[in-house]
Amino acid sequence: VHGGLKAVSLLFEAIQLQLLKLYGRHRLSADIPYYFFITVKGIVLFVVILLIGTGWSFLKPFLGEKDKRILMAVLPLQVVVNIAMIVVDTLNEGNASWSTWRDTLRILDLVCCFPLVLLYLIHISEPTSQ
């Protein structure tokens, strides 16, 4: 699924760049599908990584209460950060606050991954019951 979304987003990026080359400016008709698929790809990737990190698999199709709380806190924040990163990437690099926002959002993106890593380490260290 993620590979298909990546292929579609690359296709729309190519269309977007071709239109930029032809007309010298971004066309809204090419921007909307590109940013939509980039956002969906980021969300799908993060959800898959989050579910793997919380120990979800075909053998454990449910999450514990602690895992659900962390998932419900981290997932919306991750979605907002990814959308904000897309918006900041479309701004002019010459903007005074562009690099500050870009760096802040990347740090927030990493901070969102820390609970995932901690859950993964906790699940690895737990003994499995037979």
N, C-alpha and C positions, 0 to 999 in steps of 0.2 A: 504494500500500500504506500509506504513512504517513498519507495523508488519511483512509483508511478506519479506521485505528487511532485517529486523532484523533477521528473521528465517534463511534466506539464508546465511547471513553473519556469523551467529553463526555456521551453518553447515560447511562452509568453514574454520572457525576458528578451529573447532573440527578436521577437516581433516588436517589442518596445524599443529596442536599440535600433532596429531597422527604420522604424518610423522617426526616431530621433535623428537618424542620419539623413532621411529624406526631407523632413520638414524643419529640422533645426530646433525643435522643441518637443516636449512630452505631449502625447495625445492621451486624453482621458480614456478613450476607448481601449487603449492597450494597458493603461495603468491599473484600472480596476481589476481585471482578471489576474494580472500578475500579482498584485498585492494580496488578493484573495487567496490564491493558491500558496503563496509564501506563508501567509498566516496559518492556513490550515495545515501545511506541512510542519511548521514549527509546533503547533498544538499537538498534532498526532505524534511527532517524535518525542515531545516531552511527556505525554501521557504514557507512551510505551515504556520509556525509561523509568518513569515514576512507578508504574505497575511492576516492572521487573525489580526495581529497587525495594519495593515493599514486600517482595516475596510472592507476588501473584503468579500463578501458573495454572496449567490445566488441572494440576493436582490440588490446587488451593484456589478455587474460583470465588472466594469471598475475602474480604478484608476485615481485620479486627477494628474495634472502635478507635483505638489510638491511631491506626493507619488511616482510617477514614477522616479523622479530624485533621491530621497533617495534610492529607490529600486535598481536603476542602479549603485549607488555608493557603497552601502553596500553589495549587493549580490556577485559581483565578489571578493571583499575583503574577504568575509566570505568563499567563495570557496577556495581561495588561502590559507587562514589560516588553513582550515580543511585539505587540502592536505599536507601542511607543518607540521601539527601536526602528521599526519600519518607517514611522513618521519622521524620526530624526534623520534617517538615512536619505530621505527625500529633500531635506532642507539644504540650503547652500552651505558648503564647508567654510565659506568666508564669514558666516554669521558668528558673532562674538561668543555666543553661548553654545555653539554646535559641539565643540570638542568636550565641553563640560558635561552636556547632556549625554553624549555618546558614551563617555567614560562612566558616568553615573549609572546609566542603564545596563552597561555590561557588568558592572559590579553587582547590581541588583540581580541580574541574570545568574551570576555565580552564587549569590547568597540564596537564591531559590533552590539551587541544587544541593546545598549543604544538608537540609533535612533528608533529602533522598539518599545521600551517601550515608548519613547516620543510620537511617532505617535499614539500608542494605547491610551495613556492618553489624547491626544488632541481629538481623535475621541470620547472618552467617554464623555468628557466635552462639546462637541458640541451638541446643541439642535437638535433633529431630526425634520425634516419638515414633516408634515402630508399631 
